[in-house]
């Protein structure tokens, strides 16, 4: 069944009206009508089955019925901090990170970020829409949070509170990424990692990360693009945290 997002609370037995792009997609693209069923969620982790009762040009009324089991949400809490970069690359990373099971995505303003913030609220809203669409596509029931861009110092402060925090860094040659998963107790808490922008990290940024207990690791012999590194590392994290099995 198609999964639809509704921006308010949903309760069993209620009739609610879905409007805007969601309604147009259901009625005109999917061509669903009266008597058809969809899944509906407000993005808070609960999903319901709903029957379409009426269809208008820009809205549909649905009757909310059984609550469905949520099977797409991860059992672990993983955050991705990503150096601010060109929108197209960041959009790709957000989409794939949501599919892989990230809980939070935090764009970070860094020394070598090539993008300067303009109309960041509009960009943030677009990033959040991309996260919502990816959530629907991969059948998650909770939309991961995409924050407004934060300064590097704020990102480091947040990472310092995590149980497991690390940074893939091209200057690190001795510590493999798999080493951060050796302490099984750390894997039970919050995990986070930070990926630099196209220009990488400055020496001062790496020094600050190390001072705040963020471990530097290597991803091997080759230098990866920002978007490749983000997706690859998140895949490794989810595998190591046993999120790649049923």
Secondary structure, 3 states (H helix, E strand, C coil): CCEEECCCCCCCCCEEEEEHHHHHHHHHHCCCCCCCEEEEECCECCEEEEEEEEECCCEEEEEEEEEECCCCCCCCEEEEEEECCCHHHHHHHHHHHHHHCCCEEEEEECCCCCCCCCCHHHHHHHHHHHHHHHHHHCCCCECCEECCCEEHHHHHHHHCCCCEEEEECCCCCCCEHHHHHCCCCHHHCEEEEEECCCCCCCHHHHHHHHHCCCEEEECCCCCCCHHHHHHHHHHHHHHHCCCCCC
